[in-house]
Every structure is written in C-alpha cells, then in structure tokens.
Amino acid sequence: MDQFLEFERTYRKDGLIDWSQNHVELPIFAAAFYLVMVFYLPGFIKKPFSLKKPLALWNLILAIFSIMGASRTIPVFLKNLEKGFAHSVCGDVSYLDGASGLWMALFIYSKFFELIDTLFLILHKRDVIFLHWFHHLTVLLYCWQAFCYGVSFGLWFATMNYVVRDVLFSFTYSEDSLMSLD
C-alpha cells in the first residue's frame, strides 16, 4: 500500500521553484519586517501576555507538521544515503519531486511562519537572544536560496530540521514548562 496521497505523489517542483525565483523580494521583506519586530516591538509591550494555551497549540501544530514532514523526507533521505554519502550531498535533486518535494517546499515556506516563535517571546516580554533571531533570519534566507537553486544537500538540512523540531517540541513544551509561561 502506498503511504502517500495522490497530490503528494504527483507534485512537481518546477512551478513553485520558478515562482520562488521570480519573487525573491518575499524573504527580503519578511527579514526586514522581522528585524523591525525584534528590535522595536518589545518597546511597545508594557506587560507580558498570558500565552500558555496559544503557545501550546502553536507547538502542537509545529510538532504535527514536523512529524508529517519527517515521515515524507526520511525514506527518500535514507534511499539517497544508500547510494553513498557523496551522492546524498552532491547528487541529484530528484527528491524535490513527489511527496518529499512537496514537503521540502512546505519546509521552505514554513520558515516564514516560524518567525511567530519570536513573536511569542516578545509578547511574553522575554529576551530575544542573538542566537534565536539570527537563526530564524538566516535559516529563512538560506532555505529560500537553496530551494530556488535546487541544492542537493537540502534534503539533509530539511530532514534534520523536521526530526529535531519534532523532538524539541515533544519534550521542551511539557506541562511544567508551559506552566512557567503564566
């Protein structure tokens, strides 16, 4: 039995990659907006918001998304790795078609939504450390660039990120840590 849905199996990269290449302004505008949010929005927040339920829901959505993405990219990743490490890093980009390709595209576009992580910190009046905002900013820009130009090791990057994000969301946001947000 095929584990993929029909729209996943028939996904082809060309249309979305062409569209992304023709709209390189999107990550630039998002990065500019993000930096304004990081450096100026905290001055407008007078007292912390209570975020326990919205944050728990947000992290549940990201965890489910990461599980789905990992389930679609891990099989292709392992198949590419069977052909050797060099192939998995410098080989073809056929993984950008089909189910893994769709989930790679969703991964790239999810980087815009992941900027909301920082908004939660700001609204709760938590410090946004350099590593946090720099990571979100550079990953957004790098992923867009890598997607537009079909970087072969992008499968490594996305698969690792899906797996790590799932593990982090599963264990970091336990009931105890959610309690500390109120």
N, C-alpha and C positions, 0 to 999 in steps of 0.2 A: 504494500500500500504506500502510495506516495504521500509524504508528510507535508508537502507544500500545497498551498492554494493555487488555483488556476492563474490568478493575476500575479502571483509571485513567480510561478514557472515561466510565464510569458513576458516578464518585464525585460526591457532592453534599455541600455544605458544612454544611447545616443541622444535622444530628445532632451533629457534632463541635463546631460553634460553640456550640450550645445546651449541650452537656456542659461545654465550657470555661467558658462564662459561669456555670454552676452550681458550678464548682469553682475559684473564684478564690483559694482558700487554697493551692493547689498551688504556684504560683510564689512565694508569700509564705513558705511553709515551706521551699522549696528555697533561697530567698535567705537565710533565717536560718541554715539548715544550712551553706550556702556560706560565709557570713561567719565562722561558728564555725570551719570548716575552714581558712579563710585566716589567721585571726588566732591560733588556738590549736593546731592540729595541728602546725605546724612545731616547737613546743617539745617535742613527743613523739618527733620523729625524731632519733635520735642520730647516725646515719651515713647517707650517701646510698645509695640503692638503685641497682643496675645496671638501666637501663631501655632499653637500645638496642633490643632485639627487641620488647618490648611497645609502645614508643613508635612504632617503625616500622610495626607492624601497625595501631595506632590511627590513625596518619596516613594509611595506605593506605585504611583503611575510610572515613575522612572525605573523602579525595580522591575515591574512587569514588562516595560519596554525593553529593558536590558536583557531580561530572560528570553524574550522573543528574538531579539537581535542576535544574542549568543547562539540560540538554537538554530539560526539560519546561517551564521557565519562559521561556526566551529567545524561542521562537517567539511566545508569547502577548504577551510584553513588546513585541516588535517590531511585532506586529499592532496593539496599542494605541497605540504611538508613531506609527504611520502615520496615525492619526486626529487627531494633533496632541499637542503637549506637554501642553496643559491637560487634554485628555481622559485622558492617561496618568497624570496626577497627581490630577485631580479627577473623573474619570469613574466609570463603574460598577465594580462589584466582581464582574463575571461571571467573572473569572479564578479565583475561589475555587471554581468547579465544574470538573469534568473533571480531566484529568491535571495541569494547572497547579495546580488547587485541592488535589489530593491532595498534591502536592509542596510546596505552601505550608504545609499542615497538618504535614507531616513536618518542614519547616523550623522551624516554631514549636516543635514538641516536641523537635527536636534540640538546642535551646538548653539543655535540662536535661542532656543527655549531654555537651555541650561544656564543662560545668563540670569534666569529668575532665581537661581540659587543665591546669587549675590543680593538680589532684592530682598530675600528673606532675612539675610544678615543685617542689611541696612534698616529694614523696618523694625527689627528687633533691637536696634541700637547696638549691635555687635561690631567689633572692629573687623574691617575687611583688610586682611593682611596682604602684603605684596604678592606672596606666592599664590594666593587664591585668585585675585583679579588678573594677575599676569598669566596664570594657567588658562583661565577661561578665555581671555583675549587672544592669546597666541594659538590655542587649540582651534578656536573658531576660524582664524585666518589661515592657519596651516591646512586644516581639513578642507576648506573651500578650495584652496590652491591645489592640493593633492587630488581632489575629486575632479577638478576641471582638466587636469593633465594626466589622469589615469596612472597614478603612482602605484607600482606593483606591490610595494610593502604596505600599502594602505590596509590590506586585509589583516596584517599583523596588528596594526595600530587599532583598528576598529574592534577586532575580536578581543584583544586585550582589554580595551576600554569597556566593552559590554560586560565582560566577565568581572572585572574589578568593580565597576559601578554596581553590579548586582550584589556582589559580596558586601561592599561597603554599605549599601542601602539596607541590606538584610540585617546586618549586625550593628551598624552605627546608630540607627534610629530605633533602638529598643524602647520599651515603655519608660525605663529610667531616664534615658537621655531626652525623651520628649517631655518628661515632667520638668526638666530644668529649663525649658523654654517659657514656662509660665511664671 
